Amino acid sequence: MHFFRNTNISFVKNRYYAYVFSAIILLTGVFGLITNGLNWSIDFTSGVAMELNLTPANSSTPPLKIDVLRSVLSNNGFKDAEIQIIGPPEASHFLIKTKVIESDSDRSTRERITDVIVENLPQYIEGRDLEKDVIVQSDEVGPKVGAELRSQALFAVLLAMLLIIIYIWIRFELTFGFAAILAVFHDVLCILGFFAVTGKEITIQIVAALLTLVGYSINDTIVVYDRIREDLRIYRKDPYETVFNNAINKTLSRTVITAGTTFLTATALFFFGGTVIHDFALAMMLGLAVGTYSSIFVASNVVIDYYHLTHKDKSSLQTLTSKASTKKR
């Protein structure tokens, strides 16, 4: 399937417009990171997780809906509480996660949540033992554990980037590896900047989305690099700017189809998947759009400008063409 046939879009010629656009987005994101910082979820900070069984003892009482529970908690100071349904909706079994909220009272966050449930939803508590029947489990995440998880998440992203550099260095050339990582760093910073500006929480799911998008972005970039390597072997007399631009155009259909189908899936999750995966789907949508953009406008064009700045000519890319020739044998 091909959506774009024989295209000749001047991606290389217009790369400086893309650089300006990227600079604006990145500076906005950096400004948000400096002024607002990242809003880490309780997975990475101190917080409370409570598993509540709010199935009413009276069979005539309707099951508690998650929207009602979310509204009750929001109206009583827990606006950022994460709520998940455990099991079927009619079971009224919920997992509540919320950050530790400072209060003038000496009561803990767990006790305050319990008070809110008792005062606002008594019909789901009556006839049942609060500690044994209603509160199934209660855990608290300390700041030390949260800091360790943040460090591990950062380490996972940096390790992925390092391994990508090594892989592309072996398969192509070190310059291409650093250009690919620059494009990936561009993608990650764009998403983190968006979350910083909007104040949305960084959860375990968002970190998973970032790692997934790193894979998507680098996969698209490698496809373009493969085409560049093949075309450098075939079109030895053409300027490498022309070779690079033609390679991007030849892989455009594949790039758009791959990212587009996943983007449609993420869009469906965003609109119909519910509140729990709303931000995850949003991160995937943004990441796919930014990753596709960087694969086309950033990764390959940075290599071109590197060779311009170092005054290298096309003959310096013979390591790529020799690898391509070896592969063809």
N, C-alpha and C positions, 0 to 999 in steps of 0.2 A: 504494500500500500504506500502510495506517495501522494502527499498533499502539495508538495512543491517540486516541480520539475524544471530543470534547466534555469534555475534562478541565478541572478548575477547581482545580488545586493552588495553594495560597497561597505561591508562591515569594517574592513581595514581602513579605508579612506575616512570613514566617519568615527573612528575610534576615539578621537579626542572629545567629541560630544558625549560619548559614553563615559569617559573619564570624569568629565565635569559633573554629569548626573550622579555617578557613583560617589564622587567627592561630597556632593550635597547631602546624599543619603547617609553616608558614613559620618560626616561632621554632625549631622542632626542626631544620629544615634550616640555618638561620643558625648555630645552635650547632654543628652538624656541620662547616659551612664554616670557622668560626673555630677549632675545636679540631683537626679533622683536615685541613682543606683538601681540595683536589681531587687525586685520584690520576691525574695526566696520564700517558698512554701514551707510548711512545718517539716517537710522531709529534710530540709537543710537548716532549719532553725529550731528553737525550742517551741514546743507545742503539745497539744493533747489530742489523742485519738480515742474515741469512745464508740463501742459497738452497743447499740440499743435495740432491744426487742420491744417495740411499741404495739404489739398485737393486742387489741382490746380483749378483756375478759368477757365482756358482754357481747354476745354474737350479733346483737342488733346495732351495734356501733360500727359505722363504715370504716374500712381500712384507712389508715392515715396516708395521705398523699405527700410525696416528697416536696412538692411546691408549698404546701401548707407548713411543713416543718421548716423549710428554708425561710419562709416569710416570718415565722415566729422567732427564729434565731436572729435573723437580720434586724428585726424591730427591737431586739433586746441587746444590741451591741455586738453581735457576731456576724457582721456583714460579709466577711471573707471566709466563712466556714465552708469547707468542702463536704458535701453530703453524697453518699452513694447508697443505692439500694442493694441489699444482700438477699438473694433469692427472689421469689416472685413478689410483685407489688402488694398482693393481698396479705402477705406475711407481715408487713410493716416493720421490717427488720432493716436497720440503717447503720452505716458507719459514718461518724462525724469526725472531721479533722479541723482543728482551728489553732491559730497561734495563741500563745499566752498573752492575754490582754491585761494591761495594767489597770488596777482598780484601787479605789480608796479603802475598800473593805478588805478584811483579812481572809476572805473566802477564796479558795483556789478556783482556777478556771473550770475544773471538773465540777466542783460544787455549784458554781454559778450556772453552768449548763443544766445541771440537774434541777436547780431551782426554777429555771425558765420552763423546762418541760413540765414540772409538777404544777406550776401556776397557770400555764397557758393551755396545757393539754391534759387536764385531769382525767378525762374519760378514758385515756389510754394507760393510766396508772392504777386506777381504782381496782381493788380486789386482787392486787398483785404485790409481791414483795419487791421493793425498789432495788435493793442491792443484789438480790438473788435472781429475780425474774426479768427485771427491766434492763439493768446494766450488766450486759453479758461479759464485757471486757473493757478495761480502761488502761491506757498506756500513756506515758509522757516521754517526749523526746527532748533530751537535754541539749543545751547549746554546744557542748563538746562533741556529741555525736553528729549534730548538724554540721559543724565545722569540718569534721572528718568526711562527711558525705560530699560537701562542696569541693573539698580538695580532691577527692576521688573522681568526681565528675569532671573537674578541670583536667586532671591527669589523663582520663580516658580520651578526651578530645585531643589533647596535645600528643598523646601517644599515637592516635590514629593519624594525625597529620605527619608525624615523623616517619611512620611506616609507609605512608603514601609517597613522601619524598624519596625514600630509599627505593621503592618499587619503580617509580618513574625514572629515577637516576639510572637504574639497571636497564630498564627497557628502552628508554629514549636518551635523555641527556640531563645533567644536573640543572641546567637553566630551565628546562621544561618542568622539572620537578618543583622548583621554587615558584615558577609562574602558576602552576596548578595549585600549590598551597596558598599562594596569594589570593587566588580566586576563591578558594574554600574559606579562607580567613575573612574575605570580603562578605561571603554569604552569611557566615556565622555572626559576624559583627552587625550586619544589617538586621538580622532577626533579633539579636539581643538588644540592639538599639531600639527596635520597635517595642519590645516588651518593657524596656526602661522608660520610654516616653509615655506609653499608655498605662504603666503601672500594673500590668498583668503579672500574675505569679509565675515564677520559674519552678516547675514541679519536676518530679522524676520523669513524667511523660514527655515534658518539653525537652529534657536532656536526651531522651531516647529519640525524639523527633530530630534533634540537631545531628545526632550521630547517623541517623538514617539519611538525612539530607546531605551530609558529607559524602556518603557513599553514592547517592544519586548524582551529585555535582561532579565528583571525580570520575565517575563512569562516563558521563557525557563528554568531559574534557578528554579522556583517553581515546574515545571514539574519534574525536576531531584530530587529536595528535596522530593517531594511526593513519588517518587519511592524509595528513600533511606529510608523514614519512613516506607513504607510497607515492604521492605526487612529486615529492622532491627527487625521487629516483627516476620518475618518468619524464618530468618537465625540467631537466637540468638547466636549460638555457633561459628559462623564465625568471624574472625577479622574484625573490622569495615572498615579497608582499602579495604578488599575484597568486602564487602557489597557495599561500595561507588563506587568502580570501576565497579562492575556488574550493578549497577543502572544506571550509566552513559552510559554503553554499551547498556542497554535495551532501553533507551530513545534516542539513537543516531539517529535512523531512523526518528523519529518524529521531532527531532531538525533540522536535515538537510533538510527535506522536507519543514517544515514551513519557515525556513529562506531562503531556496533555491528558492522557488516560488516567494517570495517577492523580493529577490535579482534579479531574472530575470526581474521582472517588473521594478525595479529601473534601471537596465541596459538598458532596452528599452527606458526609459525616458531620460537617460543620452545621448544616441546616437541619438535619434529621437525626443526628446521633445523640442528642441530649446534652445537657449542661456539663456532664462529667468529662467528655472528650472534646468539648467545644474549643478550648485553647490549643489542644493537641492538633486538631484538624486545621485550625487557623495557622499554627506554626508550619504545618506541612504545606499548606497552600502558599504561604509567603516564601517558604524555602524553595519550593519547586519553581516558582516564578523567578526568584532571584538567582537560583542555581542555573537555570536555563539561560538567563541573561548573561551571567558571568562566563559560562562556557562558550558563548558566542562572542561576546564583546571584550572580555577581560583576559582569559587564560592565554589565548594564542596571540593577542595583540601585545601583551606584555613582553612576550618573547621577541617580537619584531622590534619593539622599542629598545629592548636590551641590546640587540645586535646593532641598532642604529647608534646608540650611545657609546658602544665599545668599538665602533667603526669596523665591524666585521662584515665580510661579504658572504655570499651564498656558499662558497667553498668550505666555510667553517662548519657547515651542517652536514658534511660528508659522513660523519659518524652515524647519522640517522639513515642516510641512504645505504650505507654499507650493511647496517642491521636489516634493512628492508630487503636488500638483495639476498642476504643469507637466509632470511625467512622464506623467500620465494623458491629457493633450491629444493 
